[in-house]
Amino acid sequence: MGKLKYAVLKPDGTKREEEDEDDDFEIEDDGTIVYAEKSKEIFTSVRRFVSNIVGGFSLSLKYVLAESRRNRRNTYIGVFTVFLVVCFVSLLQNAISHSPVIFMKLGENQVGEFDLVITPASNDLVINNFTKSEQQYPSPSKEGRFSNPKFNFLLNDTEIAEALEPLDQVLGVTPRWTLLTRLMNADDPSRNTSAILLLMDMEKEDEMGLGRNWKLRPLGEGEAYISVSALHGIGVRANRGEKIFIGLDMLKAVGAFGSLDKATIKPLLVSALKNVLQNQTITFPVNTSTIFQLLGLPEPPGVPDQFNITLDGDRVPEAAIEQIADAILDRYWDAIQDRLGPSGIRLEFTVVDELHDPNGKWPTALGNVAILNSRYILKTISKV
């Protein structure tokens, strides 16, 4: 390795040159720093490079500041644009990271917070003989059947809840009725509109947490929550003690599971008549002339105008019971339809509050809804 020339800088400012083969610089005892000529060239190059960068940055900064003072409007627009872009990118990033929760919430708002809806399996309304059904299909608790054996369009809520209770994944089971109804202004029934009636066990749903954003209290007897659009349509205001009529169309409600006509109701009526006649002895007066007219025979002389007939209910032929059922249906069918139709059963309720949003309680596709507490509906109907 060749010798390098050194420039020696002393504290008094004088300088001398020396030669050394080993070090690029050294510090003497008196504080004199000795630099190699090669190191000095490197330091000078680095300092010039840094100086150029700082000078260029300083020049650019001065230019930007000067230009900003001259065109303040453009400066503000540029700063706001950068701020807006950064905020939008941050929002987009957060939305992507939280997208599963967002889509789940949107889905709950559209269809409700319930995860499973259990409905009767049959689409045909079949009314069976209760005794034969019990023999063919034993109790649901033994066989796991949740439908009522007499009415296959009903579900046994108690049996379903007991069957699902051991499952940790199931938070709860609650029954509901969903019926098409007619809402009427109590003072002016001509002002009316259609709606979906929801009968729900509100206390049980609160315990389950169904409808986390639902803030309204459970309803009492004779109280209802109605959609705000339906209230506006019939001219009724909430929180004013104003009342409405809710018409229950029971024929249409039951007929939703299949056709509902005389042929469908006749087995039920025959079964009811058999239960009434079973183990019963019935005595009733009969007009003599009427009996002979029905038989097509002349009335003999000396026969009393009226006499009593004792009937053993267990010995009445089934064909006779069916004829009685046909006669009842033929005579009272129109009255039955009127009574069970929407205009036949009118229940009066006080509008407690108006509904603006489902809050996860029901699907938004239902439109106008009327909510009643199912715990009081039978008591209310019994007063009609």
C-alpha positions in Angstrom: 0.0 0.0 0.0 1.5 3.4 -1.0 2.0 6.3 1.3 -0.8 8.9 1.5 -0.2 12.6 2.0 -1.8 14.2 5.0 -2.7 17.8 5.7 -2.1 18.5 9.5 -4.3 21.2 10.9 -3.1 22.6 14.2 -5.0 24.6 16.8 -3.1 27.7 15.8 -4.3 27.5 12.3 -1.0 26.5 10.7 -0.8 23.5 8.4 1.9 21.0 7.5 2.1 17.9 5.3 3.1 14.4 6.5 3.1 10.9 5.1 1.6 7.8 6.6 0.7 4.3 5.3 -1.8 3.1 7.8 -4.6 5.5 8.9 -6.9 7.8 6.9 -7.0 10.1 10.0 -5.8 10.3 13.6 -6.2 12.5 16.6 -3.0 13.7 18.3 -2.6 14.4 22.1 -2.9 18.2 21.7 -6.3 17.8 19.8 -4.9 18.1 16.3 -7.0 16.3 13.8 -5.1 14.8 10.8 -7.2 14.2 7.6 -6.1 12.2 4.6 -6.4 14.0 1.3 -8.6 11.2 0.0 -11.0 11.5 3.0 -11.2 15.2 2.4 -12.3 14.7 -1.1 -15.1 12.3 0.0 -16.3 14.7 2.7 -16.3 17.5 0.2 -18.4 15.4 -2.4 -20.9 14.4 0.3 -21.2 18.0 1.5 -21.8 19.3 -2.0 -24.4 16.6 -2.6 -26.3 17.4 0.6 -26.0 21.1 -0.2 -27.5 20.6 -3.6 -30.5 18.6 -2.2 -31.1 21.2 0.5 -30.8 24.0 -2.0 -33.2 22.4 -4.4 -35.7 21.6 -1.7 -35.4 25.2 -0.3 -35.9 26.6 -3.8 -38.9 24.4 -4.4 -40.4 25.4 -1.0 -39.9 29.1 -1.7 -41.5 28.7 -5.1 -44.5 26.8 -3.7 -45.0 29.4 -0.9 -44.8 32.2 -3.4 -47.2 30.6 -5.8 -49.6 29.8 -2.9 -49.7 33.4 -1.9 -50.4 34.5 -5.5 -53.1 31.8 -6.1 -54.8 31.2 -2.8 -57.9 29.7 -4.3 -56.0 27.0 -6.2 -54.0 26.2 -3.0 -57.2 25.7 -1.0 -58.7 23.5 -3.7 -55.6 21.4 -3.8 -55.4 21.0 0.0 -59.1 20.1 0.2 -58.7 17.6 -2.6 -55.9 15.8 -0.9 -57.8 15.8 2.4 -60.9 14.4 0.7 -59.0 11.7 -1.1 -57.3 10.6 2.1 -60.6 10.5 4.0 -62.3 8.5 1.3 -59.5 6.0 1.1 -59.5 5.6 4.9 -63.3 5.2 4.9 -63.1 2.6 2.1 -60.5 0.7 3.9 -62.5 0.6 7.1 -65.7 -0.4 5.2 -63.8 -3.3 3.6 -62.6 -4.5 6.9 -66.1 -4.3 8.5 -68.0 -5.5 5.4 -69.2 -8.8 7.0 -70.9 -7.0 9.9 -72.4 -4.3 7.5 -73.9 -6.9 5.2 -75.2 -8.9 8.1 -76.9 -5.9 9.5 -78.4 -5.0 6.1 -79.7 -8.5 5.8 -81.3 -8.4 9.3 -83.0 -5.1 8.4 -84.4 -6.6 5.2 -85.7 -10.0 6.5 -85.5 -9.7 10.3 -83.1 -10.9 13.0 -84.6 -14.4 13.3 -82.5 -17.1 11.7 -85.1 -19.9 11.1 -88.8 -19.9 10.5 -90.7 -23.2 11.0 -94.0 -23.6 9.3 -96.4 -26.5 8.8 -95.2 -28.9 6.1 -98.6 -29.4 4.4 -100.1 -26.9 2.0 -103.5 -28.6 2.1 -106.0 -28.0 5.0 -106.9 -31.4 6.3 -109.1 -31.8 9.3 -108.8 -35.4 10.6 -110.7 -37.5 13.1 -109.0 -36.8 16.4 -109.4 -40.3 17.8 -108.0 -42.0 14.7 -105.2 -39.5 14.5 -104.1 -40.1 18.1 -104.0 -43.9 17.3 -102.0 -43.4 14.1 -99.8 -40.6 15.3 -99.1 -40.7 19.0 -98.2 -37.7 21.1 -95.5 -35.4 19.7 -93.4 -35.8 22.8 -93.1 -39.5 22.0 -92.6 -39.3 18.2 -91.2 -35.9 17.7 -94.2 -34.6 15.7 -94.8 -30.9 16.2 -98.1 -30.5 14.3 -101.5 -30.8 16.0 -102.9 -34.2 14.8 -106.3 -32.8 14.5 -105.4 -29.6 12.6 -102.3 -30.1 10.5 -102.0 -26.3 9.8 -101.0 -25.7 13.4 -97.7 -26.1 15.2 -97.0 -27.0 18.8 -94.8 -24.3 20.0 -94.2 -26.0 23.4 -93.0 -29.2 21.8 -90.6 -27.4 19.5 -89.1 -25.3 22.3 -88.6 -28.4 24.4 -86.9 -30.2 21.5 -84.5 -27.3 20.8 -83.8 -26.3 24.4 -80.7 -28.6 24.7 -79.0 -26.9 21.7 -76.6 -24.2 22.8 -76.8 -22.6 19.3 -80.5 -21.9 19.7 -81.1 -18.8 21.8 -84.9 -19.3 21.9 -88.1 -20.1 20.1 -91.2 -17.9 20.0 -94.5 -18.3 18.2 -96.1 -15.9 15.8 -99.2 -15.5 13.7 -99.1 -13.6 10.5 -102.5 -12.7 9.1 -103.9 -10.4 6.5 -106.2 -7.8 8.2 -108.1 -4.6 7.6 -107.5 -1.5 9.7 -110.4 0.9 10.1 -110.9 4.3 11.7 -113.1 3.7 14.7 -115.0 6.9 14.2 -115.3 6.5 10.4 -114.9 2.8 9.2 -115.1 3.9 5.6 -111.5 5.1 6.0 -109.7 1.8 6.0 -106.6 0.1 4.6 -105.1 -3.3 4.4 -102.2 -4.4 6.6 -100.3 -7.5 7.9 -101.3 -8.4 11.4 -98.4 -9.8 13.5 -99.4 -11.6 16.7 -96.2 -12.0 18.8 -95.3 -12.9 22.3 -93.5 -9.6 23.0 -92.2 -10.5 26.5 -90.6 -13.7 25.2 -89.1 -11.9 22.2 -87.5 -9.3 24.5 -86.0 -12.1 26.6 -84.5 -13.7 23.5 -83.1 -10.4 22.2 -85.1 -10.6 19.0 -84.9 -7.0 17.6 -81.9 -5.6 19.3 -82.7 -2.0 18.3 -86.4 -2.4 19.3 -87.1 0.3 21.9 -90.9 0.0 22.4 -92.4 -1.6 25.5 -94.5 -4.8 25.4 -98.1 -4.1 24.6 -100.9 -4.7 27.1 -104.5 -5.7 26.5 -106.3 -3.6 23.9 -103.1 -1.9 22.7 -101.5 -1.9 19.3 -98.5 -0.6 17.3 -99.4 0.5 13.7 -97.2 1.5 10.8 -97.1 5.3 10.4 -98.2 5.1 6.7 -101.3 3.1 7.6 -102.2 5.6 10.3 -102.0 8.4 7.9 -104.1 6.6 5.4 -107.0 6.1 7.9 -106.6 9.4 9.7 -105.6 8.1 13.1 -102.9 9.6 15.3 -100.7 7.7 17.8 -100.0 8.7 21.4 -103.4 10.4 21.5 -105.6 7.6 22.9 -107.3 7.3 19.5 -108.8 3.9 18.6 -109.0 1.7 15.5 -110.9 -1.4 14.4 -108.8 -4.4 13.3 -110.8 -6.8 11.2 -109.8 -10.5 11.4 -110.6 -12.6 8.3 -110.4 -16.1 9.9 -111.7 -17.8 6.8 -108.8 -16.4 4.7 -106.3 -17.0 7.5 -107.1 -20.7 7.7 -107.8 -20.9 4.0 -104.2 -19.9 3.4 -103.2 -23.5 4.1 -105.6 -24.9 1.5 -109.2 -24.5 0.2 -111.8 -23.7 2.9 -115.3 -24.6 1.8 -118.3 -26.6 3.0 -116.6 -29.9 2.1 -113.6 -29.0 4.3 -115.6 -27.8 7.3 -118.1 -30.6 7.2 -115.8 -33.3 8.9 -115.1 -30.8 11.7 -118.8 -30.1 12.2 -119.6 -33.9 12.1 -116.9 -34.5 14.7 -118.2 -31.7 16.9 -121.8 -33.1 16.7 -120.6 -36.6 17.7 -118.8 -35.2 20.7 -122.0 -33.3 21.7 -124.2 -36.5 21.3 -121.7 -38.9 23.0 -123.1 -40.3 26.3 -126.1 -37.9 26.0 -129.8 -38.6 26.2 -131.8 -35.8 24.6 -135.5 -35.3 25.0 -137.3 -32.8 22.7 -140.9 -32.1 21.7 -142.1 -33.0 18.1 -145.1 -31.8 16.2 -147.2 -34.8 15.1 -148.4 -33.3 11.9 -144.8 -32.4 10.9 -143.6 -36.0 11.4 -146.4 -37.5 9.2 -145.7 -34.9 6.5 -142.1 -35.8 6.4 -143.0 -39.5 6.2 -145.6 -38.8 3.5 -148.3 -40.5 5.5 -151.8 -39.3 6.4 -152.3 -38.3 9.9 -154.5 -40.8 11.8 -157.3 -39.6 14.1 -156.8 -39.5 17.8 -153.1 -38.9 17.7 -151.8 -36.1 20.1 -150.8 -32.9 18.3 -147.4 -33.0 20.1 -145.3 -35.7 21.9 -141.8 -36.0 23.3 -139.0 -38.0 21.7 -136.0 -39.3 23.7 -132.8 -39.7 21.7 -129.8 -41.8 22.7 -126.8 -39.9 21.3 -124.6 -43.0 21.1 -127.1 -44.8 18.8 -127.6 -42.0 16.3 -126.4 -43.2 12.8 -123.4 -41.4 11.3 -125.4 -40.9 8.1 -128.0 -38.9 10.1 -125.3 -36.8 11.7 -123.9 -36.0 8.3 -127.3 -35.0 7.1 -127.7 -32.7 10.1 -124.3 -31.2 9.3 -125.3 -30.6 5.7 -128.5 -28.9 6.8 -126.6 -26.6 9.2 -124.1 -25.6 6.5 -126.7 -25.0 3.8 -128.7 -22.8 6.1 -126.0 -20.9 7.9 -123.1 -20.9 5.4 -123.6 -17.2 4.5 -123.8 -16.2 8.1 -120.6 -18.2 8.9 -118.7 -16.4 6.1 -120.0 -13.0 7.3 -119.1 -13.7 10.9 -115.6 -15.1 10.2 -114.8 -12.6 7.4 -113.0 -9.3 7.9 -116.2 -7.4 8.5 -117.5 -10.0 11.0 -114.8 -9.9 13.7 -113.9 -6.3 14.6 -111.5 -5.8 17.5 -111.1 -2.3 19.0 -107.6 -1.3 20.0 -105.9 1.9 21.2 -102.9 3.0 19.1 -100.0 3.3 21.5 -97.3 4.3 19.0 -96.5 4.4 15.3 -93.9 2.3 13.6 -91.3 3.8 11.2 -88.9 0.9 10.9 -88.9 -2.8 11.6 -85.7 -2.7 13.7 -85.2 -6.4 12.9 -88.6 -7.5 14.1 -90.1 -8.4 10.7 -89.2 -8.3 7.0 -89.6 -4.9 5.4 -91.3 -6.5 2.4 -94.5 -6.9 4.6 -95.3 -3.2 4.2 -97.9 -1.9 6.6 -98.1 -3.9 9.8 -100.2 -4.0 12.9 -98.6 -5.5 16.0 -100.6 -7.1 18.9 -99.5 -9.0 21.9 -100.5 -12.6 21.5 -100.9 -13.1 25.2 -104.1 -11.1 25.2 -105.7 -11.8 21.8 -107.9 -14.7 23.0 -109.2 -12.6 25.8 -109.9 -9.8 23.4 -111.7 -12.0 20.9 -113.9 -13.6 23.7 -115.3 -10.1 24.4 -116.7 -9.7 20.9 
